[in-house]
Amino acid sequence: MADNWSYLDGRAAIDGVDEVAAQMNRRWGLDRLRLLVSQELRERFDRQRLKFAMAVHEGTLDDVRRESTRMINAWNALNCAAEAVGALKHAPRAACRSSSSRITRSKGAMPVRDRWPGPVRL
């Protein structure tokens, strides 16, 4: 029974980290935030992400709780640093079609295809 409770406690801590990561990816773009900050802060973030992953896979419940809290702090530090340097937040990507059914892309837009399957060729 103790294992079930430990799993639930650990899962709750991990879910908190996942939620903050999802918020940051929505705000800044998928995997973009860490690229907007200094190399030193990016390295510190990456080290913390490794410690978090190691705690999840090999650590105790206390390790998971500790590293989850630190990982949330790391995400918030990246967010504050990106805002401090005036980085632009993520703009949703959009694609539009001209009257000739040819794909046209607005800046940063993802390509769209008429039919499936097959790769998109630009």
N, C-alpha and C positions, 0 to 999 in steps of 0.2 A: 504493500500500500504506500509506503514511503516513496517508492520509485515513481508512482503515478503523480504524487504531489510535487515531487522534485521536477518531473517533466513539465507539469503545468506551470510551476513557478519560473522555470527556465524559459519556457515557450513565451510566457507573458513578457519577460525581459527582451527576448529576441524580437517579438512583435513590435515592441516600442521602437527599437532601432529601425526595423523595416518601415514603419510608418514615417519616421523622420526622413529616412532616405527617399521614400516615395514623394514626400512633400518637397524635398530639395530638387529632385529630378523634375517634378512638375514646374517648379519655380524657375529653375535655371536651364533645364534641358537635360536629357538623359546622359549621364556620365560627363557633363560639361563643367560642373562646379569646381571640381578639383583642378581643372586646367586654367581657371580664372585667378588663382592665387599664386603666391610666390612658390618657388621650388622648395624652399625650406619648409613651408607649411604643408605643401603637398606631400613631402617625404614623411613628415610627422603624422599626417592623416593616414598615409599608406601603412606606416608601421602600426598605428592603432587598429586599422582594419585587419591586419594580419593577427594581432593579439586577440581581437574579438573572434575571428574565425577559429583560432587555435583553442580559445576557451569553449566555443560551441562544440567543437569536435572532440576535444580531449580533456577539457577542464571539469572542475567541480561546479556545483550550483553557485557557490560563492564567486568563483571565477567568472561565470557567465553574467551574474548580476553586476559585478564590478566593471567588467569590460563593456557591458551594454551601456552603462551610465557614461563611461568614458567615450564610447563611440558616438553617443548622442551629443556629448560635449564637442567632439571633433567635427561633427556635421555642422553644429551651430557656429563653431569657430570659422569654418570655411565660409559659411553664409555671411557672417559679419565682415570677414576680410574682403569678400567679393563686393559687398555693398560699400565698404570703405574706399575701394579703388574705383568705384563708379561703374562697375561692370553692368552691362545690359542684361536684363532678365530675358528668359526664353520667350520667343514669339511663336505662336502656333504656325505650323507649316500649312500652306495651302497650294492647291493646284487648280488650274482653270483650263477650259478648252476653248479654242477659237472656233469660228463658224466652219472651218474646213476640217474639223475633227482632229486636227493635229494637236499634239500635246504641247502646251506652252506652260512654262513654269515661272511663277513669281520667285523673287529672290529667296533662296532657302527652301523652296518647295520640293516635295517628293514627287517623282514621276507617277503618272496614272496610266493605266492600260485599258483599252476597249474590251479585250477578251482575255480569257485565261485558258490554258496554262502557257507558260513560257516566260523567258526572261524579258525584262524591260530593256529596250535598246534606245539609247539617246543619240 
